[in-house]
Amino acid sequence: MLDPEFRPASASPPVQSCCPQCDSELAVLSVIGGRAGSEYWAMRCTECGGIHLDIVRPAPAPHRA
Ligand SMILES: [Zn+2]
């Protein structure tokens, strides 16, 4: 059963695509729909195998810089 908020990975995901540890490519394992339209992107480094989780929000949050 797919989550209604599930969306497949697009060509240019608005998330980091490089491993912060070894600067290699990250492969998207899965995208999980979260609350308020946010998404959890589970990504695995193709080099060191590290798992990285990013929270992606569809709209810019009213956050002061
Ligand atoms: Zn890595």
N, CA, C, O and the ligand as a Tripos MOL2 file, in Angstrom:
@<TRIPOS>MOLECULE
protein
  261   259    66     0     0
PROTEIN
NO_CHARGES

@<TRIPOS>ATOM
      1 N           0.8560   -1.2030    0.0000 N.3       1 MET1
      2 CA          0.0000    0.0000    0.0000 C.3       1 MET1
      3 C           0.8840    1.2420    0.0000 C.2       1 MET1
      4 O           1.6610    1.4810    0.9240 O.2       1 MET1
      5 N           0.7420    2.0070   -1.0440 N.am      2 LEU2
      6 CA          1.5700    3.2060   -1.1350 C.3       2 LEU2
      7 C           0.9350    4.3570   -0.3810 C.2       2 LEU2
      8 O          -0.2840    4.5300   -0.3860 O.2       2 LEU2
      9 N           1.7650    5.1230    0.2510 N.am      3 ASP3
     10 CA          1.2900    6.3290    0.9010 C.3       3 ASP3
     11 C           0.8240    7.3060   -0.1770 C.2       3 ASP3
     12 O           1.5200    7.4770   -1.1780 O.2       3 ASP3
     13 N          -0.3420    7.9590   -0.0020 N.am      4 PRO4
     14 CA         -0.8420    8.8940   -1.0170 C.3       4 PRO4
     15 C           0.1140   10.0480   -1.2610 C.2       4 PRO4
     16 O           0.0540   10.6900   -2.3100 O.2       4 PRO4
     17 N           0.9880   10.3170   -0.3150 N.am      5 GLU5
     18 CA          1.9270   11.4120   -0.4910 C.3       5 GLU5
     19 C           3.2370   10.9390   -1.1180 C.2       5 GLU5
     20 O           4.1590   11.7250   -1.3350 O.2       5 GLU5
     21 N           3.3000    9.6320   -1.4050 N.am      6 PHE6
     22 CA          4.5280    9.1060   -1.9720 C.3       6 PHE6
     23 C           4.7600    9.6550   -3.3700 C.2       6 PHE6
     24 O           3.8530    9.7040   -4.2010 O.2       6 PHE6
     25 N           6.0010   10.0660   -3.6060 N.am      7 ARG7
     26 CA          6.3590   10.5340   -4.9450 C.3       7 ARG7
     27 C           7.7070    9.9350   -5.3200 C.2       7 ARG7
     28 O           8.6310    9.9430   -4.5070 O.2       7 ARG7
     29 N           7.8340    9.4260   -6.5160 N.am      8 PRO8
     30 CA          9.1040    8.8360   -6.9410 C.3       8 PRO8
     31 C          10.1860    9.8970   -7.0930 C.2       8 PRO8
     32 O           9.8960   11.0750   -7.3000 O.2       8 PRO8
     33 N          11.4060    9.4690   -6.9890 N.am      9 ALA9
     34 CA         12.5210   10.3940   -7.1110 C.3       9 ALA9
     35 C          12.5530   10.9950   -8.5120 C.2       9 ALA9
     36 O          12.4620   10.2910   -9.5180 O.2       9 ALA9
     37 N          12.6860   12.3160   -8.5440 N.am     10 SER10
     38 CA         12.7480   12.9940   -9.8290 C.3      10 SER10
     39 C          14.2080   13.1740  -10.2460 C.2      10 SER10
     40 O          15.1240   12.7340   -9.5520 O.2      10 SER10
     41 N          14.4040   13.8190  -11.3770 N.am     11 ALA11
     42 CA         15.7470   13.9590  -11.9230 C.3      11 ALA11
     43 C          16.6190   14.8570  -11.0460 C.2      11 ALA11
     44 O          17.8130   14.6160  -10.8680 O.2      11 ALA11
     45 N          15.9880   15.8950  -10.5080 N.am     12 SER12
     46 CA         16.7630   16.8440   -9.7210 C.3      12 SER12
     47 C          16.1300   17.0310   -8.3510 C.2      12 SER12
     48 O          15.4250   18.0120   -8.1160 O.2      12 SER12
     49 N          16.3770   16.1020   -7.4600 N.am     13 PRO13
     50 CA         15.8040   16.2080   -6.1320 C.3      13 PRO13
     51 C          16.4070   17.3680   -5.3560 C.2      13 PRO13
     52 O          17.6170   17.5880   -5.4180 O.2      13 PRO13
     53 N          15.5840   18.1140   -4.6280 N.am     14 PRO14
     54 CA         16.0630   19.2790   -3.8800 C.3      14 PRO14
     55 C          16.7590   18.8860   -2.5920 C.2      14 PRO14
     56 O          16.5370   19.4920   -1.5430 O.2      14 PRO14
     57 N          17.5890   17.8840   -2.6770 N.am     15 VAL15
     58 CA         18.3040   17.4360   -1.4990 C.3      15 VAL15
     59 C          19.7780   17.3050   -1.8410 C.2      15 VAL15
     60 O          20.1660   17.3530   -3.0090 O.2      15 VAL15
     61 N          20.5800   17.1420   -0.8260 N.am     16 GLN16
     62 CA         21.9960   16.9710   -1.0940 C.3      16 GLN16
     63 C          22.2330   15.6500   -1.8140 C.2      16 GLN16
     64 O          21.6310   14.6310   -1.4750 O.2      16 GLN16
     65 N          23.1030   15.6750   -2.7990 N.am     17 SER17
     66 CA         23.3440   14.4730   -3.5920 C.3      17 SER17
     67 C          24.7790   13.9900   -3.4340 C.2      17 SER17
     68 O          25.2380   13.1180   -4.1720 O.2      17 SER17
     69 N          25.4780   14.5660   -2.4650 N.am     18 CYS18
     70 CA         26.8510   14.1460   -2.2230 C.3      18 CYS18
     71 C          27.0130   13.7590   -0.7620 C.2      18 CYS18
     72 O          26.4730   14.4060    0.1360 O.2      18 CYS18
     73 N          27.7630   12.6980   -0.5450 N.am     19 CYS19
     74 CA         28.0140   12.2440    0.8100 C.3      19 CYS19
     75 C          28.8550   13.2810    1.5600 C.2      19 CYS19
     76 O          29.9010   13.7040    1.0670 O.2      19 CYS19
     77 N          28.4010   13.6930    2.7520 N.am     20 PRO20
     78 CA         29.1470   14.6820    3.5310 C.3      20 PRO20
     79 C          30.4600   14.1310    4.0790 C.2      20 PRO20
     80 O          31.3040   14.8830    4.5650 O.2      20 PRO20
     81 N          30.6220   12.8220    3.9970 N.am     21 GLN21
     82 CA         31.8230   12.2190    4.5620 C.3      21 GLN21
     83 C          32.8890   11.9530    3.5080 C.2      21 GLN21
     84 O          34.0760   12.1840    3.7410 O.2      21 GLN21
     85 N          32.4580   11.4660    2.3420 N.am     22 CYS22
     86 CA         33.4600   11.1290    1.3340 C.3      22 CYS22
     87 C          33.1790   11.8270    0.0000 C.2      22 CYS22
     88 O          33.9010   11.6280   -0.9770 O.2      22 CYS22
     89 N          32.1100   12.6580   -0.0300 N.am     23 ASP23
     90 CA         31.7990   13.4680   -1.2050 C.3      23 ASP23
     91 C          31.4660   12.6270   -2.4270 C.2      23 ASP23
     92 O          31.6410   13.0760   -3.5600 O.2      23 ASP23
     93 N          30.9910   11.4170   -2.2020 N.am     24 SER24
     94 CA         30.5870   10.5690   -3.3170 C.3      24 SER24
     95 C          29.0880   10.6840   -3.5620 C.2      24 SER24
     96 O          28.3800   11.3900   -2.8430 O.2      24 SER24
     97 N          28.6230    9.9910   -4.5740 N.am     25 GLU25
     98 CA         27.2220   10.0690   -4.9350 C.3      25 GLU25
     99 C          26.3340    9.3670   -3.9180 C.2      25 GLU25
    100 O          26.7060    8.3500   -3.3330 O.2      25 GLU25
    101 N          25.1450    9.9430   -3.7260 N.am     26 LEU26
    102 CA         24.1650    9.3090   -2.8680 C.3      26 LEU26
    103 C          23.0430    8.7370   -3.7220 C.2      26 LEU26
    104 O          22.5210    9.4100   -4.6110 O.2      26 LEU26
    105 N          22.6810    7.4970   -3.4450 N.am     27 ALA27
    106 CA         21.5790    6.8670   -4.1600 C.3      27 ALA27
    107 C          20.3380    6.8920   -3.2810 C.2      27 ALA27
    108 O          20.3870    6.5110   -2.1110 O.2      27 ALA27
    109 N          19.2240    7.3430   -3.8520 N.am     28 VAL28
    110 CA         17.9830    7.4230   -3.0870 C.3      28 VAL28
    111 C          17.4160    6.0320   -2.8640 C.2      28 VAL28
    112 O          17.1030    5.3160   -3.8150 O.2      28 VAL28
    113 N          17.2870    5.6620   -1.6090 N.am     29 LEU29
    114 CA         16.7330    4.3540   -1.2750 C.3      29 LEU29
    115 C          15.2140    4.3970   -1.3000 C.2      29 LEU29
    116 O          14.5670    3.5460   -1.9100 O.2      29 LEU29
    117 N          14.6450    5.4140   -0.6200 N.am     30 SER30
    118 CA         13.1990    5.5070   -0.5730 C.3      30 SER30
    119 C          12.7740    6.8980   -0.1630 C.2      30 SER30
    120 O          13.5170    7.6110    0.5110 O.2      30 SER30
    121 N          11.5740    7.2830   -0.5710 N.am     31 VAL31
    122 CA         10.9970    8.5590   -0.1810 C.3      31 VAL31
    123 C           9.7320    8.2790    0.6070 C.2      31 VAL31
    124 O           8.8040    7.6390    0.1140 O.2      31 VAL31
    125 N           9.7090    8.7670    1.8370 N.am     32 ILE32
    126 CA          8.5870    8.4800    2.7150 C.3      32 ILE32
    127 C           7.8300    9.7680    2.9940 C.2      32 ILE32
    128 O           8.4200   10.7600    3.4220 O.2      32 ILE32
    129 N           6.5440    9.7550    2.7550 N.am     33 GLY33
    130 CA          5.7340   10.9390    3.0070 C.3      33 GLY33
    131 C           5.5730   11.1840    4.4940 C.2      33 GLY33
    132 O           5.2000   10.2900    5.2530 O.2      33 GLY33
    133 N           5.8630   12.4150    4.8960 N.am     34 GLY34
    134 CA          5.7380   12.7660    6.3050 C.3      34 GLY34
    135 C           4.5560   13.6750    6.5450 C.2      34 GLY34
    136 O           3.6300   13.7380    5.7370 O.2      34 GLY34
    137 N           4.5930   14.3810    7.6640 N.am     35 ARG35
    138 CA          3.4810   15.2590    7.9980 C.3      35 ARG35
    139 C           3.6180   16.5990    7.2760 C.2      35 ARG35
    140 O           4.7240   17.0030    6.9140 O.2      35 ARG35
    141 N           2.4980   17.2840    7.0670 N.am     36 ALA36
    142 CA          2.4670   18.6270    6.4870 C.3      36 ALA36
    143 C           3.1230   18.6580    5.1120 C.2      36 ALA36
    144 O           3.6990   19.6710    4.7170 O.2      36 ALA36
    145 N           3.0350   17.5450    4.3850 N.am     37 GLY37
    146 CA          3.5540   17.5250    3.0300 C.3      37 GLY37
    147 C           5.0560   17.3560    2.9500 C.2      37 GLY37
    148 O           5.6280   17.3820    1.8610 O.2      37 GLY37
    149 N           5.6970   17.1860    4.0860 N.am     38 SER38
    150 CA          7.1350   16.9850    4.0560 C.3      38 SER38
    151 C           7.4490   15.5430    3.6570 C.2      38 SER38
    152 O           6.5900   14.6630    3.7130 O.2      38 SER38
    153 N           8.6980   15.3260    3.2550 N.am     39 GLU39
    154 CA          9.1060   13.9910    2.8310 C.3      39 GLU39
    155 C          10.4190   13.6190    3.4980 C.2      39 GLU39
    156 O          11.2720   14.4680    3.7550 O.2      39 GLU39
    157 N          10.5560   12.3510    3.7660 N.am     40 TYR40
    158 CA         11.8060   11.8370    4.3100 C.3      40 TYR40
    159 C          12.5330   11.0860    3.1950 C.2      40 TYR40
    160 O          12.0260   10.1100    2.6420 O.2      40 TYR40
    161 N          13.7180   11.5620    2.8870 N.am     41 TRP41
    162 CA         14.5030   10.9320    1.8230 C.3      41 TRP41
    163 C          15.6190   10.1180    2.4570 C.2      41 TRP41
    164 O          16.5220   10.6580    3.0950 O.2      41 TRP41
    165 N          15.5380    8.8090    2.2660 N.am     42 ALA42
    166 CA         16.6040    7.9340    2.7550 C.3      42 ALA42
    167 C          17.5870    7.6970    1.6130 C.2      42 ALA42
    168 O          17.2170    7.1740    0.5610 O.2      42 ALA42
    169 N          18.8350    8.0850    1.8290 N.am     43 MET43
    170 CA         19.8300    7.9600    0.7740 C.3      43 MET43
    171 C          21.0570    7.2140    1.2830 C.2      43 MET43
    172 O          21.4460    7.3400    2.4450 O.2      43 MET43
    173 N          21.6520    6.4410    0.3930 N.am     44 ARG44
    174 CA         22.8050    5.6390    0.7650 C.3      44 ARG44
    175 C          23.9810    6.0130   -0.1240 C.2      44 ARG44
    176 O          23.8520    6.1230   -1.3430 O.2      44 ARG44
    177 N          25.1130    6.2020    0.5040 N.am     45 CYS45
    178 CA         26.3180    6.5540   -0.2350 C.3      45 CYS45
    179 C          26.7960    5.3470   -1.0280 C.2      45 CYS45
    180 O          26.8550    4.2270   -0.5210 O.2      45 CYS45
    181 N          27.1370    5.6100   -2.2950 N.am     46 THR46
    182 CA         27.5770    4.5100   -3.1490 C.3      46 THR46
    183 C          29.0250    4.1290   -2.8680 C.2      46 THR46
    184 O          29.5090    3.1070   -3.3560 O.2      46 THR46
    185 N          29.7100    4.9440   -2.0880 N.am     47 GLU47
    186 CA         31.1210    4.7030   -1.8350 C.3      47 GLU47
    187 C          31.3450    4.0920   -0.4530 C.2      47 GLU47
    188 O          31.8790    2.9900   -0.3310 O.2      47 GLU47
    189 N          30.9270    4.8260    0.5960 N.am     48 CYS48
    190 CA         31.1990    4.3490    1.9570 C.3      48 CYS48
    191 C          30.0000    3.6160    2.5470 C.2      48 CYS48
    192 O          30.1030    3.0050    3.6110 O.2      48 CYS48
    193 N          28.8470    3.6770    1.8480 N.am     49 GLY49
    194 CA         27.6810    2.9360    2.3080 C.3      49 GLY49
    195 C          26.9430    3.5990    3.4530 C.2      49 GLY49
    196 O          26.0620    2.9980    4.0670 O.2      49 GLY49
    197 N          27.3020    4.8280    3.7370 N.am     50 GLY50
    198 CA         26.6410    5.5350    4.8310 C.3      50 GLY50
    199 C          25.2110    5.8940    4.4710 C.2      50 GLY50
    200 O          24.9240    6.2450    3.3260 O.2      50 GLY50
    201 N          24.3090    5.8070    5.4470 N.am     51 ILE51
    202 CA         22.9080    6.1460    5.2260 C.3      51 ILE51
    203 C          22.6590    7.5710    5.7090 C.2      51 ILE51
    204 O          23.0400    7.9460    6.8170 O.2      51 ILE51
    205 N          22.0160    8.3470    4.8570 N.am     52 HIS52
    206 CA         21.7230    9.7320    5.2080 C.3      52 HIS52
    207 C          20.2380    9.9780    5.0240 C.2      52 HIS52
    208 O          19.6470    9.5750    4.0230 O.2      52 HIS52
    209 N          19.6440   10.6450    6.0020 N.am     53 LEU53
    210 CA         18.2150   10.9270    5.9510 C.3      53 LEU53
    211 C          18.0090   12.4330    5.8890 C.2      53 LEU53
    212 O          18.4890   13.1820    6.7390 O.2      53 LEU53
    213 N          17.2830   12.8550    4.8620 N.am     54 ASP54
    214 CA         16.9860   14.2750    4.7130 C.3      54 ASP54
    215 C          15.4880   14.5040    4.8000 C.2      54 ASP54
    216 O          14.6980   13.7120    4.2880 O.2      54 ASP54
    217 N          15.1070   15.5850    5.4470 N.am     55 ILE55
    218 CA         13.6990   15.9610    5.4870 C.3      55 ILE55
    219 C          13.4800   17.0710    4.4730 C.2      55 ILE55
    220 O          14.0820   18.1410    4.5610 O.2      55 ILE55
    221 N          12.6020   16.7980    3.5040 N.am     56 VAL56
    222 CA         12.3650   17.7540    2.4330 C.3      56 VAL56
    223 C          10.9780   18.3490    2.5800 C.2      56 VAL56
    224 O           9.9850   17.6330    2.7080 O.2      56 VAL56
    225 N          10.9300   19.6690    2.5600 N.am     57 ARG57
    226 CA          9.6320   20.3450    2.6290 C.3      57 ARG57
    227 C           9.3040   20.9480    1.2710 C.2      57 ARG57
    228 O          10.1710   21.5340    0.6220 O.2      57 ARG57
    229 N           8.0530   20.8050    0.8410 N.am     58 PRO58
    230 CA          7.6620   21.2550   -0.5080 C.3      58 PRO58
    231 C           7.6670   22.7680   -0.6330 C.2      58 PRO58
    232 O           7.8940   23.2850   -1.7270 O.2      58 PRO58
    233 N           7.4280   23.4880    0.4410 N.am     59 ALA59
    234 CA          7.4020   24.9460    0.3870 C.3      59 ALA59
    235 C           8.3550   25.4930    1.4410 C.2      59 ALA59
    236 O           8.5620   24.8740    2.4850 O.2      59 ALA59
    237 N           8.9330   26.6580    1.1600 N.am     60 PRO60
    238 CA          9.8410   27.2670    2.1330 C.3      60 PRO60
    239 C           9.0950   27.6110    3.4170 C.2      60 PRO60
    240 O           8.0590   28.2740    3.3950 O.2      60 PRO60
    241 N           9.6300   27.1590    4.5020 N.am     61 ALA61
    242 CA          9.0020   27.4090    5.7840 C.3      61 ALA61
    243 C           9.2340   28.8490    6.2240 C.2      61 ALA61
    244 O          10.2580   29.4460    5.8900 O.2      61 ALA61
    245 N           8.2920   29.4040    6.9670 N.am     62 PRO62
    246 CA          8.4520   30.7770    7.4800 C.3      62 PRO62
    247 C           9.5240   30.8250    8.5550 C.2      62 PRO62
    248 O           9.2600   31.0320    9.7400 O.2      62 PRO62
    249 N          10.7270   30.6250    8.0890 N.am     63 HIS63
    250 CA         11.8550   30.5380    9.0120 C.3      63 HIS63
    251 C          12.7690   31.7240    8.8200 C.2      63 HIS63
    252 O          13.1930   32.0130    7.7010 O.2      63 HIS63
    253 N          13.0750   32.4100    9.8990 N.am     64 ARG64
    254 CA         13.9540   33.5710    9.7920 C.3      64 ARG64
    255 C          15.3980   33.1370    9.7230 C.2      64 ARG64
    256 O          15.8270   32.2440   10.4530 O.2      64 ARG64
    257 N          16.1390   33.7680    8.8510 N.am     65 ALA65
    258 CA         17.5420   33.4150    8.6670 C.3      65 ALA65
    259 C          18.3790   34.0000    9.7930 C.2      65 ALA65
    260 O          19.5950   33.8140    9.8200 O.2      65 ALA65
    261 ZN         30.2670    8.3610    1.6680 Zn       66 ZN66
@<TRIPOS>BOND
     1     1     2 1
     2     2     3 1
     3     3     4 2
     4     3     5 am
     5     5     6 1
     6     6     7 1
     7     7     8 2
     8     7     9 am
     9     9    10 1
    10    10    11 1
    11    11    12 2
    12    11    13 am
    13    13    14 1
    14    14    15 1
    15    15    16 2
    16    15    17 am
    17    17    18 1
    18    18    19 1
    19    19    20 2
    20    19    21 am
    21    21    22 1
    22    22    23 1
    23    23    24 2
    24    23    25 am
    25    25    26 1
    26    26    27 1
    27    27    28 2
    28    27    29 am
    29    29    30 1
    30    30    31 1
    31    31    32 2
    32    31    33 am
    33    33    34 1
    34    34    35 1
    35    35    36 2
    36    35    37 am
    37    37    38 1
    38    38    39 1
    39    39    40 2
    40    39    41 am
    41    41    42 1
    42    42    43 1
    43    43    44 2
    44    43    45 am
    45    45    46 1
    46    46    47 1
    47    47    48 2
    48    47    49 am
    49    49    50 1
    50    50    51 1
    51    51    52 2
    52    51    53 am
    53    53    54 1
    54    54    55 1
    55    55    56 2
    56    55    57 am
    57    57    58 1
    58    58    59 1
    59    59    60 2
    60    59    61 am
    61    61    62 1
    62    62    63 1
    63    63    64 2
    64    63    65 am
    65    65    66 1
    66    66    67 1
    67    67    68 2
    68    67    69 am
    69    69    70 1
    70    70    71 1
    71    71    72 2
    72    71    73 am
    73    73    74 1
    74    74    75 1
    75    75    76 2
    76    75    77 am
    77    77    78 1
    78    78    79 1
    79    79    80 2
    80    79    81 am
    81    81    82 1
    82    82    83 1
    83    83    84 2
    84    83    85 am
    85    85    86 1
    86    86    87 1
    87    87    88 2
    88    87    89 am
    89    89    90 1
    90    90    91 1
    91    91    92 2
    92    91    93 am
    93    93    94 1
    94    94    95 1
    95    95    96 2
    96    95    97 am
    97    97    98 1
    98    98    99 1
    99    99   100 2
   100    99   101 am
   101   101   102 1
   102   102   103 1
   103   103   104 2
   104   103   105 am
   105   105   106 1
   106   106   107 1
   107   107   108 2
   108   107   109 am
   109   109   110 1
   110   110   111 1
   111   111   112 2
   112   111   113 am
   113   113   114 1
   114   114   115 1
   115   115   116 2
   116   115   117 am
   117   117   118 1
   118   118   119 1
   119   119   120 2
   120   119   121 am
   121   121   122 1
   122   122   123 1
   123   123   124 2
   124   123   125 am
   125   125   126 1
   126   126   127 1
   127   127   128 2
   128   127   129 am
   129   129   130 1
   130   130   131 1
   131   131   132 2
   132   131   133 am
   133   133   134 1
   134   134   135 1
   135   135   136 2
   136   135   137 am
   137   137   138 1
   138   138   139 1
   139   139   140 2
   140   139   141 am
   141   141   142 1
   142   142   143 1
   143   143   144 2
   144   143   145 am
   145   145   146 1
   146   146   147 1
   147   147   148 2
   148   147   149 am
   149   149   150 1
   150   150   151 1
   151   151   152 2
   152   151   153 am
   153   153   154 1
   154   154   155 1
   155   155   156 2
   156   155   157 am
   157   157   158 1
   158   158   159 1
   159   159   160 2
   160   159   161 am
   161   161   162 1
   162   162   163 1
   163   163   164 2
   164   163   165 am
   165   165   166 1
   166   166   167 1
   167   167   168 2
   168   167   169 am
   169   169   170 1
   170   170   171 1
   171   171   172 2
   172   171   173 am
   173   173   174 1
   174   174   175 1
   175   175   176 2
   176   175   177 am
   177   177   178 1
   178   178   179 1
   179   179   180 2
   180   179   181 am
   181   181   182 1
   182   182   183 1
   183   183   184 2
   184   183   185 am
   185   185   186 1
   186   186   187 1
   187   187   188 2
   188   187   189 am
   189   189   190 1
   190   190   191 1
   191   191   192 2
   192   191   193 am
   193   193   194 1
   194   194   195 1
   195   195   196 2
   196   195   197 am
   197   197   198 1
   198   198   199 1
   199   199   200 2
   200   199   201 am
   201   201   202 1
   202   202   203 1
   203   203   204 2
   204   203   205 am
   205   205   206 1
   206   206   207 1
   207   207   208 2
   208   207   209 am
   209   209   210 1
   210   210   211 1
   211   211   212 2
   212   211   213 am
   213   213   214 1
   214   214   215 1
   215   215   216 2
   216   215   217 am
   217   217   218 1
   218   218   219 1
   219   219   220 2
   220   219   221 am
   221   221   222 1
   222   222   223 1
   223   223   224 2
   224   223   225 am
   225   225   226 1
   226   226   227 1
   227   227   228 2
   228   227   229 am
   229   229   230 1
   230   230   231 1
   231   231   232 2
   232   231   233 am
   233   233   234 1
   234   234   235 1
   235   235   236 2
   236   235   237 am
   237   237   238 1
   238   238   239 1
   239   239   240 2
   240   239   241 am
   241   241   242 1
   242   242   243 1
   243   243   244 2
   244   243   245 am
   245   245   246 1
   246   246   247 1
   247   247   248 2
   248   247   249 am
   249   249   250 1
   250   250   251 1
   251   251   252 2
   252   251   253 am
   253   253   254 1
   254   254   255 1
   255   255   256 2
   256   255   257 am
   257   257   258 1
   258   258   259 1
   259   259   260 2
@<TRIPOS>SUBSTRUCTURE
     1 MET1         2 RESIDUE 1 A MET
     2 LEU2         6 RESIDUE 1 A LEU
     3 ASP3        10 RESIDUE 1 A ASP
     4 PRO4        14 RESIDUE 1 A PRO
     5 GLU5        18 RESIDUE 1 A GLU
     6 PHE6        22 RESIDUE 1 A PHE
     7 ARG7        26 RESIDUE 1 A ARG
     8 PRO8        30 RESIDUE 1 A PRO
     9 ALA9        34 RESIDUE 1 A ALA
    10 SER10       38 RESIDUE 1 A SER
    11 ALA11       42 RESIDUE 1 A ALA
    12 SER12       46 RESIDUE 1 A SER
    13 PRO13       50 RESIDUE 1 A PRO
    14 PRO14       54 RESIDUE 1 A PRO
    15 VAL15       58 RESIDUE 1 A VAL
    16 GLN16       62 RESIDUE 1 A GLN
    17 SER17       66 RESIDUE 1 A SER
    18 CYS18       70 RESIDUE 1 A CYS
    19 CYS19       74 RESIDUE 1 A CYS
    20 PRO20       78 RESIDUE 1 A PRO
    21 GLN21       82 RESIDUE 1 A GLN
    22 CYS22       86 RESIDUE 1 A CYS
    23 ASP23       90 RESIDUE 1 A ASP
    24 SER24       94 RESIDUE 1 A SER
    25 GLU25       98 RESIDUE 1 A GLU
    26 LEU26      102 RESIDUE 1 A LEU
    27 ALA27      106 RESIDUE 1 A ALA
    28 VAL28      110 RESIDUE 1 A VAL
    29 LEU29      114 RESIDUE 1 A LEU
    30 SER30      118 RESIDUE 1 A SER
    31 VAL31      122 RESIDUE 1 A VAL
    32 ILE32      126 RESIDUE 1 A ILE
    33 GLY33      130 RESIDUE 1 A GLY
    34 GLY34      134 RESIDUE 1 A GLY
    35 ARG35      138 RESIDUE 1 A ARG
    36 ALA36      142 RESIDUE 1 A ALA
    37 GLY37      146 RESIDUE 1 A GLY
    38 SER38      150 RESIDUE 1 A SER
    39 GLU39      154 RESIDUE 1 A GLU
    40 TYR40      158 RESIDUE 1 A TYR
    41 TRP41      162 RESIDUE 1 A TRP
    42 ALA42      166 RESIDUE 1 A ALA
    43 MET43      170 RESIDUE 1 A MET
    44 ARG44      174 RESIDUE 1 A ARG
    45 CYS45      178 RESIDUE 1 A CYS
    46 THR46      182 RESIDUE 1 A THR
    47 GLU47      186 RESIDUE 1 A GLU
    48 CYS48      190 RESIDUE 1 A CYS
    49 GLY49      194 RESIDUE 1 A GLY
    50 GLY50      198 RESIDUE 1 A GLY
    51 ILE51      202 RESIDUE 1 A ILE
    52 HIS52      206 RESIDUE 1 A HIS
    53 LEU53      210 RESIDUE 1 A LEU
    54 ASP54      214 RESIDUE 1 A ASP
    55 ILE55      218 RESIDUE 1 A ILE
    56 VAL56      222 RESIDUE 1 A VAL
    57 ARG57      226 RESIDUE 1 A ARG
    58 PRO58      230 RESIDUE 1 A PRO
    59 ALA59      234 RESIDUE 1 A ALA
    60 PRO60      238 RESIDUE 1 A PRO
    61 ALA61      242 RESIDUE 1 A ALA
    62 PRO62      246 RESIDUE 1 A PRO
    63 HIS63      250 RESIDUE 1 A HIS
    64 ARG64      254 RESIDUE 1 A ARG
    65 ALA65      258 RESIDUE 1 A ALA
    66 ZN66       261 GROUP 0 **** ****
